[in-house]
Amino acid sequence: MTSTRDSELGTGREQGPDALVALSQLALDHMEQGVCVYDAENRIVLANQRYLTLFDMSADIVRVGTSYREVLAHSASRGNFPQDQLDALYSTRMAQIAAGKPFRTEQLLASGLVMSLELKPLPGGGWMTICDDVTRLARLEAELRVQTERSQHALANMSHGLIMYDVDSRVVVCNDRFLKLYNLDPDIVKAGVAHSTVIEHWMSRGNLPGMSGDQFYQSRLADVRSRKPKTLLVMRYDGRMVQAVSRFLPDGGWVTVHEDVTERLQYEETLRQQNFMLDAALENMAHGLAFYDSDMRLRICNTTYRKIYRLSPEETRPGTHLAELIERSMANGAFNSEYSPQQILETARARIASRDSSPMRRRMSNDTVISVRYCALAEGGFVATYEDITERERAIEELSEQYRRFDAALNNMSQGLCMLDASLRVIVCNRRYIEMYGLSPEIVKPGVSMREIMDHACELGIHPNMTGAKLYADYVERLREGEHTLHCHLNDGRIIKLNHKRMEHGGWVVTYEDVTERHKAQARVAHMARHDSLTDLPNRTLFREKMGEGLNQIAIAGGAMAVLCFDLDNFKTVNDRLGHAAGDRLLRWVAARLKENVGEHDTVARLGGDEFAVLQRGPQPQSAEELARRLVDIIGHPPPLESQSIHVGVSVGIAIAPDHGLDADELMKCADLALYQAKAKGRGAYQLFEPEMEEQARSRHALEQDLVGALEGREFHLVFQPQMRLDSSELTGFEALLRWKHRSRGFVSPAEFIPIAEENGLIVPIGEWVLRTACAAAASWPGVTVAVNLSPVQFRSRALVAMVTSALAEAGLPPQRLELEVTETALLDDSKATIDILHQLRALGVRVSLDDFGVGYSSLSYLRKFPFDRIKIDRSFVGTLGESPESVAIVRTIASLGSVLGVETTAEGVETEEQLDFVRECGCTAVQGYYFGKPCLASEVGRTIETLNMVRRVA
């Protein structure tokens, strides 16, 4: 090929069709999509390089003249789809091509890529396929589906009803709670339906808005136009009250949340009634008293009032209008005839309207004179008091007694009170006021000015950093504003609420209330909303606020911050074993250790359960790793609880800002991924986030999804490893080992999928399948045992004993030929229930062995509380016998322990003759490992038995 354009492309006269073909091939080879054209006989006419690259196919095979079936066969050989699907795929494609219409399909390659294929017939016969890599698009669509499902789940599980409208007033979404709340038809109220249709259907169900349907609809339109948050109360079809709160969205739509508030309204109404009834304590007042609402209807009155106006309880029922009371009173002969009912009523209206609370004189028919006051209330309505003043001048002694009573009441009030004249001099004050401020009664007495009182208070240090002159000037300025309430903070921490009310003829009544405890209670409520009630650490809400503040500082001023997520290991075991009270003490102990070991400006929070987190400033990641190492060591050695030692630890995940992002959600996700990796390392460890963890998490999730269908898809099978006695070289049985052959991944290691199955609970059905399959297989063997491992999760199942009984009966296997292997982890709770289950299994006749002894939380108490039939020594010790004196000592000790207890000891992982000699010398009674044979399929067990027996006879 030449370097010039003319020589590369030639001219139409010089090269003709060949040049056009070369141009076409050049263009095709530079396309992003793969293209392959077939003629009417389904043979390749043209194919570009992208087509070969996408499917990893060879240009030596896929070339002009190659048939479509040969292309498919080559693609299958490259692993793009299983070989056994070739014929079916070819037949399907040919049928679709023969139909003569374009069609699209997708193909998942073994590499994990997703290919989009578009096949089109050509006008002159033949057809072409266009291929594109849509892997990322497919992944994004899957993630979008997951997010959508989560949103729908959250919406469906809301306790409140919710409906959302778009800018055109049409339904976007509503949850089931909304439909059920108002008994609505989901076939009518659904996405796309107009707001007016929803209202019409809502009212047709008997729900009442308190106005006509048109008014209600117009009112809602006005709310939408105003775009202000709106709260209204409506009555449901069954009389229950619902509060609807509307919020408007930036895009022009709005969302309304509906909450059944019937009980709350009833409670509030009851509370109001109780407050009114408290006024009945005034029943024994010397004055008559009546309370009227804004419609001048009686709410409550006392006996004195009834006596004055000669009214019976039946005539003074709540709700009776003042006009009717006046008429009844006159009919009963209480009023002097000089007054008409209308005059009395109009006078009352005028005084209430002008808020005139000065006393009026009323002469009654018995010549008594009554002083009447109307006091209008801010919230509507008024209080009327009635005083008989007929014998005032002849009742000086009685009046003095009343003054003494008033003085007693004044001085026994829980509030302080001070009455000031227009010159701000004391008219009267009570003892509580003087005591509240610690003032001298020799100074604070009638006639003293408020300025003198303030000077006296400042001398006593009640108002630090303030002079009497400044205090008085501020006070006078506030009084110019009129009636008001203020809070005074004293130097001893108390908070005094001062309420100022004008007196009718000038001056002020000031009440003083110590609201310190109320404010403390409010502060405690505010504190509790942002702190964990158990540990008093910041909760998730406050932690996120602190994280946001820290990230903003980093974004502005630089620096670094670490997010450390802590998760306690084996915390559930502590709760199950010792109870939640002990678990709570452990959580408080952990919280204290965290606070002791972080810096002054760091934040420690409890996110929930046994999850904690720390925000740490400083040089990173060194500071975070140092803190994590220290806390892993400290928390890994907790104090005894309930006089019992406990086995817990902590795993730590670390993310660093800004290295791993400046978004709070992203940082938490990174820390969680690192935490998961720390747990995968064996717990009791810390892990710094690494970018590849995200891909590992996705891969793990994909494996978890595949694991869900593996049992139903019959992808599991068992293999069996022989177990031999050392003294006689006799085959005693086989251990059943689970294997998973994935449809596309191939064989997946048990170390990879078993932990996942234990976490999501799938180990229970999988373990049952293993047990039943192993028993069924062993039933046909000549007298040897089968050993089956029990997961800690499976062991905690209440139905374990019943399941073992069922599996034995179903297979017809004698119980003594089944051995169940239990790890130390399954026994960690050390509860009576655990030992009971072991004894129940032993009662069936089943053998029970302790697996992997020495690698977990080894405790001789297990061997004391339950007589195991066998102790299995972990392969990690056997594999290092020739290198590690410690391993030799451990194996020798366990074998010696088994000999003393009369328990068999089996060494696992024996692969060489040297290892066999070692474990025999150490005193083990049985072995298992590749030296005697690799695990075999059930169909090969018979041949394995025959081979091992032959070796024994020869030996």
C-alpha positions, 0 to 999 in steps of 0.5 A: 500500500502506497503512502499517497491518497491517489495511489492508495485509493486509485481512480475509478478508471484504473481500478473500477469495482476492486477499488470500491470493494477496498473502500467498503472494506476499509470503512467497515473495518473502522466501524464501532459495530461488528458487521458480517454480510451473508449471501442467499446461501448463507455464506460470508460475502463481507465481514469487518475486523470489529466483528472478529474482535467482538467474538474473539474469532479467527480471520483464517476461519471467518472469511469470505465463503465461510458458511453461517453454521461454520461461523457458529461452530467456530464461535462456540469453540471460542467459548462464546456459548456452550457447544451443545447449544449449536444445533438449536441456535442455528435452527432458531436463527435460520427460521428467523432469517427465513421469515424475512423480517429484521430482528434483534437479540442479545447474547451473553458471552462466557467472558461476561460481555453482553452483545447486541445482534441485529439481523436484517434481510437484504433486498437482493437475497442474503442477509447481514448481522450488525453486532455491538458491545452493550455490556455497560448498558446492560449493567446500567439497566440492571442497576437501574432496575435494582434502584427502582425496585428499592424505591418501590419497596420503600414506597410500599412499606411507608406507614403514611399514604403518599401520592405524587403529581407531575407539572400537568397535575397527573399522577406519577406514583402512589403507594398502597397505603394511600389507596387503602387509607381511602378505600380507593380503586387501584385501577382508577387511581394510577399513574397518568390519571388526572388530579380531578379524576382522583378527587372525584373518585376519592369523594365517591368513596365517601371521603369528605373534604369539608366542602363541595367537590368543585370547591375542593378542586378549586382550592387544591388548584389555588394551592398548586398555583401558590406553590406553598406547603399546605396542610389540611384535615379531611374526614375519611369515609369511616369518620376517621380524620386524616392530615394531608401535607403537600410539598411542591417539587422544583419540576412543577409537580407536588407530593402529598403525604397522608397520615391518619391523625384520629387518635392524635386529635382525640388526645388533643381534644381530651387534653383541652377538656382536661384543661377546661376541667381544671378551671372547675377548681375555682368552683369554691371561689367567692366570685361567680365565674363563667367561660364563653366561647367566641360564639358567646356560648357557655363552656363552663361555670361555677355554682356561685354564678348559678346562685347569683342568676338563679339558674339550674345545672340543666339551664347552664349546660355547655353550649347555651348562648348568653342571650338564652341565659339572660332570658332564663335568669330574668324569667327566674326573677334574678334581674331587676326589671330596669334591664332588658335582655337585649341591653345586657347582651349588647353591653357584653358584646361592646365590652368584649369587642373593645376588650374592656375588662373594667367592672360593671355594676348590676343590681339584682332583684333582691337588691344585691349588687354584682360586679361583672367583668368580661375578659376577652381571650386572645384565642377567642371567647371570654371569661366573665367573673361576678362578685357580690359587692352589696355589703362591701363597706360592712364587710371590711373584716371579711375583705381583710380575710380575703386579703389574707387569703390572697396573700397566702395564695400569692406567697404559695404560688409556684411562680414568682410574681411582682406587680409594678406601677406605671413608674416601675415601683413595686406594688406587691411581690410574693415570697417566691419571687424574692427566693427565686433570685436570692434577694433581700426582703429588706430591700425588695418590698412595696415602694422600691423601684425596679432600678434599685432591685436590679442594682441589688441583683448585680451586687449579688452576682446574679447577672454577671458582666452586667451593671444595674444601669445597663440592665435597667435600660434594656428592661425599660426598652423591652417594656416599650414594646408592650406585653412580652415574654423573655428568658433570663439565664442566671449565673447558677445555670437556672433559666427564669421565664418572665411574662409581662402583662399590662394592668388596666390602669397602668403598670405591669404584672410580671410572673417569674417561672423557673423553666430550667428543668423544662429546658433541660428536658427539651435539650435532652429530647434534642440530644436524644434525636441526634445521639444513641440512647444506649452509648450516648454516642452521636447517632447516624444522623449526627455522624453524617452531619459531622462527616459533611462538615469535615468534607466541606473543610477538606474541600475548602482548606485541604487536608485529609479525613478517615472514615473508619467503620467498625463491626463487632465479630461474634456479637450475636453469640454474646447476645444469644449466650448471655442475654441482651443486657450483657450485650448492651454492657459490651456495647457500652464498653466498646463505645468507651474504648473508642472514645478513649483512643480517638483524638479530641476533635475526632467523632465516634458514633454508633450507627446501629446494632454492633456497628460503630464509626469514627471520623478522624482528621490527621495525616492519612492513612497512617493515623487511621491504620494506627488507630485501627491496629490499636482498637483491634487489639483492645476490643479483641480482649474484652472483660468477662461478662456474667463471670464468663469469658467472651470471644469477640473481636472487631473488624475495621474498614477504612476510607480516606477523603479526598483519596476515595472521594468527597461525597459522604455516601461514596465514602461510607460505601468505600468504608463498608467494602473495606469492612467486608474485606476485613471480615473476609480476611478472618475477622479481627482485622482492618482493611484500607479501601482499594478501588478493586474492592468495588469490582470484587463486591460486584463479582461476589454479588453475581456469585451470590445471585448464581448460588440462589439457583444452583440447588434448583438447577442441580449444579451441586454434587458430592465427592467422597474422601476415604478415611483410614485407621492407622493401626490396621490400615482399614477403610472406615468410611468416607467424608462427603465433600460438596462441589459446585460446577457452575454452568459458565464459571466451571468449578467454584471453590467451596471456600468461595461459596460456602461463606456466602451461603452461610451469610444469606441462609442458603446453607440450610437447604444446601446442607439438608440436600448434602445430608440426604444425598450422602445418606442415600449414597452411603446406604449402598456401601458395604458397612462403612460410615459417611461423615457429613459436615454441619455448618454453624448456621445449620446447627442452630436450626431447631429442626436439625434433629428432625431433619437428620432423623428424616434423612436416615429413614428416607435412605434406610441408613443405620444411624451408627453409619452416619457421622456428623462433623461440628466445628468449634464455631457452632459451639461458641454459644456454649448454651444448654440448647447446644448440648441438648441438640448434641445429646439428641443426635447421640441418642439417635445412634449418630456419631458426632465429631469435633472438626478443625480442632485447634484453629478456632476458639479451642476450649477443653470445656467442649470435651468436658460437656459432651463426649465426642466420638472423634476429634479431627486435627486440622490440615494446617497442622499436618501440612507443617509437621516437617517444618514446625516444631509447634505443629508437632507439639500441637498434634501430639498434644491433641492425640494424647488428649484423645487417648486419655479421653478414649476419643479417636483422633483423625489427622486431616490432609495427609498427603505424603508418607512422611506425614503419615509416619509423623501422625502415626508417631504422634499417636493419631488413630486415623487419617484422611488425605490425598495419600490414600486417594483423592475425593471421588464421585459416588459412582466411583466409591465401590472401586475405591473401596475395592482398591483400598482393601486390595492395598491393605491385603497386599500390605 
